[in-house]
Amino acid sequence: MWQIQMVLPAPLLGIFAFVLGLIIGSFLNVCIIRIPEQKSIVMPASACPKCGAAIRPYDNIPVLSWVMLGGKCRACKTKISGMYPLVELLTSLLFLGCYSAFGLTVEALKWATFSALMIVLVFTDLRERILPDVVNYTGFALGLALSLASKPLDGTALWIANRAFEFPPPAPVVSLIDALLGAALGSSLLWLVSEAYFRLRGREGMGLGDVKMMLLVGAFLGVKRTLLTIFAGSLLGSVLGIAFMVARRKESNYELPFGTFLGMAALLVVFFGTPLVNWYQSLLLGR
């Protein structure tokens, strides 16, 4: 990777990350639409949902085709949702952000993968109130696998290892334990909240999809940043959710897409969470 970066200038690599994000974002749109419907994300080729006309390659260029077509199908002129270019543009910006923040490293690959998973979950929950198991469990497995190839940053597993062993385990093992601890804490904490709400109110306030989503999030973020994600997601859900219900005059029992807020918070934590965690830890140590 270092050799590639020496050959290609950083701006060109940034452009490549942006374009790759556009291409991946186009694929994520397919996942967002088809996975909740339990359809194949590979076949058949993309087509207009209204008239069934196949989308030709020149009409399937991320963002650009939507703009040139005026947001309408070329064949039947049915309006095409603005979600498509939004997902493509968001994915490209997140991929560019991962390269800018982490360079051409395994960490950049890890967080670009995480960003793609969060995009799918954010929009499927927003559209369908569904957090698909196939995305959650696949993401959980990817989080564990990528933890073995990336540096341990959370510190929780290392803190435990230093007190349990005379010599700490190798870095990949420490990173894997951080991932497992984050997944266990995030999912169990949300399960406890869900169970407590059900026992107090007699109805579900949070689906198991949110619990499974935190398996994925915890496997990538570790204990500390998983806790920060839950806090930030709850805060976003409270502020944005209440604002939405007031603006749209929804009832207080309106089902908010909590997974969407958790996903948004998790993406913020990827880029801004570590400095915040370090600042908080410095305050605790200073006492």
C-alpha positions as a Markdown table, in Angstrom:
| # | Residue | x | y | z |
|---|---|---|---|---|
| 1 | Met | 0.0 | 0.0 | 0.0 |
| 2 | Trp | 2.9 | 2.3 | 0.8 |
| 3 | Gln | 4.4 | 1.7 | -2.6 |
| 4 | Ile | 1.0 | 2.4 | -4.3 |
| 5 | Gln | 0.8 | 5.7 | -2.4 |
| 6 | Met | 4.3 | 6.6 | -3.5 |
| 7 | Val | 3.5 | 6.1 | -7.2 |
| 8 | Leu | 0.0 | 7.8 | -7.2 |
| 9 | Pro | -0.4 | 11.3 | -5.7 |
| 10 | Ala | -2.8 | 11.7 | -2.8 |
| 11 | Pro | -5.3 | 13.9 | -4.8 |
| 12 | Leu | -5.6 | 11.1 | -7.4 |
| 13 | Leu | -6.2 | 8.5 | -4.7 |
| 14 | Gly | -8.8 | 10.7 | -3.2 |
| 15 | Ile | -10.6 | 10.9 | -6.5 |
| 16 | Phe | -10.4 | 7.2 | -6.8 |
| 17 | Ala | -11.9 | 6.8 | -3.4 |
| 18 | Phe | -14.7 | 9.2 | -4.3 |
| 19 | Val | -15.5 | 7.4 | -7.6 |
| 20 | Leu | -15.3 | 4.0 | -5.9 |
| 21 | Gly | -17.8 | 5.2 | -3.4 |
| 22 | Leu | -20.2 | 6.3 | -6.2 |
| 23 | Ile | -20.0 | 2.8 | -7.7 |
| 24 | Ile | -20.5 | 1.0 | -4.4 |
| 25 | Gly | -23.3 | 3.4 | -3.5 |
| 26 | Ser | -25.1 | 2.4 | -6.7 |
| 27 | Phe | -24.9 | -1.2 | -5.5 |
| 28 | Leu | -26.0 | -0.3 | -2.1 |
| 29 | Asn | -29.2 | 1.1 | -3.6 |
| 30 | Val | -29.9 | -2.3 | -5.0 |
| 31 | Cys | -29.4 | -3.8 | -1.5 |
| 32 | Ile | -31.7 | -1.2 | 0.1 |
| 33 | Ile | -34.5 | -2.0 | -2.3 |
| 34 | Arg | -34.2 | -5.7 | -2.7 |
| 35 | Ile | -33.0 | -7.1 | 0.6 |
| 36 | Pro | -36.2 | -6.2 | 2.6 |
| 37 | Glu | -38.1 | -7.8 | -0.3 |
| 38 | Gln | -35.9 | -11.0 | 0.0 |
| 39 | Lys | -34.9 | -10.7 | -3.6 |
| 40 | Ser | -31.5 | -11.4 | -5.2 |
| 41 | Ile | -29.1 | -8.5 | -5.2 |
| 42 | Val | -27.4 | -9.9 | -8.3 |
| 43 | Met | -30.1 | -10.9 | -10.7 |
| 44 | Pro | -32.1 | -9.7 | -12.6 |
| 45 | Ala | -30.6 | -6.4 | -13.9 |
| 46 | Ser | -31.9 | -3.1 | -12.7 |
| 47 | Ala | -35.2 | -2.1 | -14.2 |
| 48 | Cys | -37.9 | 0.6 | -13.7 |
| 49 | Pro | -40.3 | -0.6 | -11.0 |
| 50 | Lys | -43.2 | 1.0 | -12.8 |
| 51 | Cys | -42.9 | 0.0 | -16.5 |
| 52 | Gly | -40.3 | -2.8 | -16.1 |
| 53 | Ala | -38.0 | -1.2 | -18.8 |
| 54 | Ala | -34.4 | -2.3 | -18.3 |
| 55 | Ile | -32.0 | 0.5 | -17.2 |
| 56 | Arg | -29.3 | 0.8 | -19.8 |
| 57 | Pro | -25.7 | 1.3 | -18.7 |
| 58 | Tyr | -25.7 | 5.0 | -19.8 |
| 59 | Asp | -28.7 | 5.6 | -17.7 |
| 60 | Asn | -27.1 | 3.9 | -14.7 |
| 61 | Ile | -24.2 | 6.3 | -14.1 |
| 62 | Pro | -24.2 | 7.2 | -10.4 |
| 63 | Val | -25.8 | 10.6 | -9.7 |
| 64 | Leu | -25.1 | 11.9 | -13.2 |
| 65 | Ser | -27.7 | 9.8 | -14.9 |
| 66 | Trp | -30.4 | 10.8 | -12.4 |
| 67 | Val | -29.6 | 14.5 | -13.0 |
| 68 | Met | -29.5 | 14.2 | -16.8 |
| 69 | Leu | -32.8 | 12.4 | -16.8 |
| 70 | Gly | -34.4 | 15.0 | -14.5 |
| 71 | Gly | -35.1 | 12.3 | -11.9 |
| 72 | Lys | -37.5 | 10.4 | -14.2 |
| 73 | Cys | -37.5 | 7.1 | -16.1 |
| 74 | Arg | -36.5 | 7.5 | -19.7 |
| 75 | Ala | -39.2 | 5.1 | -20.9 |
| 76 | Cys | -42.3 | 6.0 | -18.8 |
| 77 | Lys | -41.3 | 9.3 | -17.2 |
| 78 | Thr | -42.2 | 8.0 | -13.7 |
| 79 | Lys | -40.4 | 9.9 | -11.0 |
| 80 | Ile | -37.3 | 8.3 | -9.6 |
| 81 | Ser | -36.7 | 8.7 | -5.9 |
| 82 | Gly | -34.1 | 11.1 | -4.8 |
| 83 | Met | -32.8 | 8.4 | -2.5 |
| 84 | Tyr | -30.7 | 6.9 | -5.3 |
| 85 | Pro | -28.4 | 9.8 | -5.9 |
| 86 | Leu | -28.4 | 10.6 | -2.2 |
| 87 | Val | -27.1 | 7.2 | -1.3 |
| 88 | Glu | -24.5 | 7.3 | -4.0 |
| 89 | Leu | -23.3 | 10.7 | -3.0 |
| 90 | Leu | -23.2 | 9.9 | 0.7 |
| 91 | Thr | -21.3 | 6.7 | 0.1 |
| 92 | Ser | -18.7 | 8.5 | -2.1 |
| 93 | Leu | -18.2 | 11.2 | 0.6 |
| 94 | Leu | -17.8 | 8.6 | 3.3 |
| 95 | Phe | -15.2 | 6.7 | 1.2 |
| 96 | Leu | -13.4 | 9.9 | 0.6 |
| 97 | Gly | -13.6 | 10.7 | 4.3 |
| 98 | Cys | -12.2 | 7.3 | 5.2 |
| 99 | Tyr | -9.2 | 7.8 | 2.9 |
| 100 | Ser | -8.6 | 11.3 | 4.1 |
| 101 | Ala | -8.7 | 10.3 | 7.8 |
| 102 | Phe | -6.9 | 7.0 | 7.7 |
| 103 | Gly | -4.9 | 7.0 | 4.5 |
| 104 | Leu | -4.3 | 4.0 | 2.3 |
| 105 | Thr | -4.5 | 1.5 | 5.2 |
| 106 | Val | -6.4 | -1.5 | 6.4 |
| 107 | Glu | -8.2 | 0.9 | 8.8 |
| 108 | Ala | -9.5 | 2.9 | 5.8 |
| 109 | Leu | -10.8 | -0.4 | 4.3 |
| 110 | Lys | -12.4 | -1.3 | 7.6 |
| 111 | Trp | -14.2 | 1.9 | 8.0 |
| 112 | Ala | -15.3 | 2.1 | 4.4 |
| 113 | Thr | -16.8 | -1.3 | 4.8 |
| 114 | Phe | -18.5 | -0.2 | 8.0 |
| 115 | Ser | -19.8 | 2.9 | 6.3 |
| 116 | Ala | -21.4 | 0.9 | 3.5 |
| 117 | Leu | -23.1 | -1.4 | 6.0 |
| 118 | Met | -24.4 | 1.6 | 7.9 |
| 119 | Ile | -25.8 | 3.2 | 4.8 |
| 120 | Val | -27.8 | 0.1 | 4.0 |
| 121 | Leu | -29.2 | -0.2 | 7.5 |
| 122 | Val | -29.9 | 3.5 | 7.9 |
| 123 | Phe | -32.0 | 3.6 | 4.7 |
| 124 | Thr | -33.8 | 0.2 | 5.1 |
| 125 | Asp | -34.9 | 1.1 | 8.6 |
| 126 | Leu | -36.0 | 4.6 | 7.4 |
| 127 | Arg | -38.0 | 3.2 | 4.5 |
| 128 | Glu | -39.3 | -0.2 | 5.8 |
| 129 | Arg | -38.6 | -0.2 | 9.6 |
| 130 | Ile | -36.4 | -3.3 | 8.9 |
| 131 | Leu | -32.8 | -4.0 | 9.9 |
| 132 | Pro | -32.2 | -7.2 | 7.8 |
| 133 | Asp | -30.5 | -10.1 | 9.6 |
| 134 | Val | -28.4 | -10.8 | 6.5 |
| 135 | Val | -26.8 | -7.4 | 6.8 |
| 136 | Asn | -26.4 | -7.5 | 10.6 |
| 137 | Tyr | -24.9 | -10.9 | 10.8 |
| 138 | Thr | -22.7 | -10.4 | 7.7 |
| 139 | Gly | -21.5 | -7.1 | 9.1 |
| 140 | Phe | -20.8 | -8.8 | 12.5 |
| 141 | Ala | -18.6 | -11.4 | 10.8 |
| 142 | Leu | -16.8 | -8.8 | 8.8 |
| 143 | Gly | -16.2 | -6.7 | 11.9 |
| 144 | Leu | -14.6 | -9.7 | 13.7 |
| 145 | Ala | -12.5 | -10.6 | 10.6 |
| 146 | Leu | -11.2 | -7.0 | 10.1 |
| 147 | Ser | -10.4 | -6.6 | 13.7 |
| 148 | Leu | -7.7 | -9.3 | 13.3 |
| 149 | Ala | -6.0 | -7.1 | 10.6 |
| 150 | Ser | -6.3 | -3.7 | 12.3 |
| 151 | Lys | -4.7 | -2.1 | 15.3 |
| 152 | Pro | -6.5 | -2.4 | 18.7 |
| 153 | Leu | -7.7 | 1.0 | 19.6 |
| 154 | Asp | -10.3 | 0.6 | 22.3 |
| 155 | Gly | -8.0 | -0.4 | 25.2 |
| 156 | Thr | -10.6 | -2.4 | 27.1 |
| 157 | Ala | -9.2 | -5.8 | 26.2 |
| 158 | Leu | -5.6 | -4.6 | 26.8 |
| 159 | Trp | -6.6 | -3.3 | 30.2 |
| 160 | Ile | -8.1 | -6.7 | 31.1 |
| 161 | Ala | -5.1 | -8.6 | 29.7 |
| 162 | Asn | -2.6 | -6.6 | 31.6 |
| 163 | Arg | -4.3 | -7.5 | 34.8 |
| 164 | Ala | -4.9 | -11.2 | 33.9 |
| 165 | Phe | -1.7 | -12.1 | 32.2 |
| 166 | Glu | 2.0 | -11.4 | 32.8 |
| 167 | Phe | 2.5 | -10.9 | 29.1 |
| 168 | Pro | -0.4 | -9.5 | 27.0 |
| 169 | Pro | -1.7 | -11.5 | 24.0 |
| 170 | Pro | -0.7 | -10.6 | 20.4 |
| 171 | Ala | -2.2 | -7.4 | 19.0 |
| 172 | Pro | -4.6 | -9.3 | 16.7 |
| 173 | Val | -6.0 | -11.3 | 19.6 |
| 174 | Val | -6.4 | -8.1 | 21.7 |
| 175 | Ser | -8.2 | -6.4 | 18.8 |
| 176 | Leu | -10.5 | -9.4 | 18.3 |
| 177 | Ile | -11.4 | -9.4 | 22.1 |
| 178 | Asp | -12.2 | -5.7 | 21.8 |
| 179 | Ala | -14.6 | -6.5 | 19.0 |
| 180 | Leu | -16.3 | -9.3 | 20.9 |
| 181 | Leu | -16.6 | -7.2 | 24.0 |
| 182 | Gly | -18.1 | -4.3 | 22.0 |
| 183 | Ala | -20.6 | -6.6 | 20.3 |
| 184 | Ala | -21.6 | -8.2 | 23.5 |
| 185 | Leu | -22.0 | -5.0 | 25.4 |
| 186 | Gly | -23.9 | -3.1 | 22.7 |
| 187 | Ser | -26.4 | -5.9 | 21.9 |
| 188 | Ser | -27.0 | -6.9 | 25.5 |
| 189 | Leu | -27.5 | -3.2 | 26.6 |
| 190 | Leu | -30.1 | -2.7 | 23.9 |
| 191 | Trp | -31.8 | -6.0 | 24.7 |
| 192 | Leu | -32.1 | -5.0 | 28.4 |
| 193 | Val | -33.6 | -1.7 | 27.4 |
| 194 | Ser | -36.0 | -3.4 | 25.1 |
| 195 | Glu | -37.0 | -6.0 | 27.7 |
| 196 | Ala | -37.5 | -3.4 | 30.4 |
| 197 | Tyr | -39.7 | -1.3 | 28.1 |
| 198 | Phe | -41.8 | -4.3 | 27.2 |
| 199 | Arg | -42.3 | -5.3 | 30.9 |
| 200 | Leu | -43.2 | -1.7 | 31.9 |
| 201 | Arg | -45.5 | -0.8 | 29.0 |
| 202 | Gly | -46.7 | -4.2 | 27.8 |
| 203 | Arg | -45.7 | -3.6 | 24.2 |
| 204 | Glu | -42.5 | -3.6 | 22.2 |
| 205 | Gly | -40.7 | -0.3 | 22.1 |
| 206 | Met | -37.6 | -1.6 | 20.3 |
| 207 | Gly | -37.3 | -4.5 | 17.9 |
| 208 | Leu | -34.6 | -7.2 | 18.0 |
| 209 | Gly | -33.2 | -5.7 | 14.8 |
| 210 | Asp | -31.7 | -2.9 | 16.8 |
| 211 | Val | -30.2 | -5.5 | 19.2 |
| 212 | Lys | -28.6 | -7.4 | 16.3 |
| 213 | Met | -27.5 | -4.2 | 14.7 |
| 214 | Met | -25.4 | -3.4 | 17.8 |
| 215 | Leu | -23.6 | -6.8 | 17.3 |
| 216 | Leu | -22.3 | -5.3 | 14.1 |
| 217 | Val | -21.6 | -1.9 | 15.4 |
| 218 | Gly | -19.9 | -3.2 | 18.6 |
| 219 | Ala | -17.7 | -5.6 | 16.5 |
| 220 | Phe | -16.3 | -2.6 | 14.6 |
| 221 | Leu | -16.2 | 0.1 | 17.3 |
| 222 | Gly | -15.3 | -1.7 | 20.5 |
| 223 | Val | -16.7 | -1.0 | 24.0 |
| 224 | Lys | -16.1 | 2.7 | 24.5 |
| 225 | Arg | -17.2 | 3.9 | 21.1 |
| 226 | Thr | -20.2 | 1.6 | 21.1 |
| 227 | Leu | -21.4 | 3.2 | 24.4 |
| 228 | Leu | -20.8 | 6.6 | 22.7 |
| 229 | Thr | -22.9 | 5.5 | 19.7 |
| 230 | Ile | -25.8 | 4.4 | 21.9 |
| 231 | Phe | -25.7 | 7.7 | 23.7 |
| 232 | Ala | -25.4 | 9.8 | 20.5 |
| 233 | Gly | -28.1 | 7.7 | 18.8 |
| 234 | Ser | -30.5 | 8.2 | 21.7 |
| 235 | Leu | -29.8 | 11.9 | 21.6 |
| 236 | Leu | -30.3 | 12.1 | 17.9 |
| 237 | Gly | -33.5 | 10.1 | 18.1 |
| 238 | Ser | -34.9 | 12.3 | 20.9 |
| 239 | Val | -34.1 | 15.6 | 19.2 |
| 240 | Leu | -34.8 | 14.7 | 15.5 |
| 241 | Gly | -37.6 | 12.3 | 16.4 |
| 242 | Ile | -39.5 | 14.9 | 18.5 |
| 243 | Ala | -39.0 | 17.6 | 15.8 |
| 244 | Phe | -40.3 | 15.3 | 13.1 |
| 245 | Met | -43.4 | 14.3 | 15.1 |
| 246 | Val | -44.2 | 18.0 | 15.9 |
| 247 | Ala | -43.6 | 19.0 | 12.3 |
| 248 | Arg | -45.7 | 16.2 | 10.9 |
| 249 | Arg | -48.2 | 16.1 | 13.8 |
| 250 | Lys | -47.6 | 12.5 | 14.5 |
| 251 | Glu | -48.9 | 10.8 | 17.7 |
| 252 | Ser | -46.6 | 10.0 | 20.6 |
| 253 | Asn | -46.8 | 6.3 | 19.8 |
| 254 | Tyr | -45.4 | 6.8 | 16.3 |
| 255 | Glu | -42.7 | 4.3 | 15.5 |
| 256 | Leu | -39.4 | 6.1 | 15.1 |
| 257 | Pro | -36.6 | 4.3 | 13.1 |
| 258 | Phe | -34.1 | 4.0 | 16.0 |
| 259 | Gly | -31.8 | 2.0 | 13.8 |
| 260 | Thr | -31.5 | 5.0 | 11.5 |
| 261 | Phe | -30.4 | 7.2 | 14.4 |
| 262 | Leu | -28.0 | 4.5 | 15.7 |
| 263 | Gly | -26.4 | 4.2 | 12.2 |
| 264 | Met | -26.0 | 8.0 | 11.9 |
| 265 | Ala | -24.4 | 8.2 | 15.3 |
| 266 | Ala | -22.1 | 5.3 | 14.5 |
| 267 | Leu | -20.8 | 7.1 | 11.4 |
| 268 | Leu | -20.2 | 10.3 | 13.4 |
| 269 | Val | -18.3 | 8.2 | 16.0 |
| 270 | Val | -16.0 | 6.7 | 13.4 |
| 271 | Phe | -14.7 | 10.2 | 12.5 |
| 272 | Phe | -15.1 | 12.1 | 15.7 |
| 273 | Gly | -15.6 | 9.6 | 18.5 |
| 274 | Thr | -11.9 | 8.8 | 19.3 |
| 275 | Pro | -10.9 | 12.4 | 20.2 |
| 276 | Leu | -14.1 | 12.6 | 22.3 |
| 277 | Val | -13.4 | 9.4 | 24.1 |
| 278 | Asn | -9.8 | 10.4 | 24.8 |
| 279 | Trp | -10.9 | 13.8 | 26.1 |
| 280 | Tyr | -13.3 | 12.1 | 28.5 |
| 281 | Gln | -10.7 | 9.6 | 29.7 |
| 282 | Ser | -8.3 | 12.5 | 30.3 |
| 283 | Leu | -10.9 | 14.1 | 32.5 |
| 284 | Leu | -11.4 | 10.9 | 34.5 |
| 285 | Leu | -7.6 | 10.4 | 35.0 |
| 286 | Gly | -7.2 | 14.1 | 36.0 |
| 287 | Arg | -9.6 | 13.7 | 38.9 |
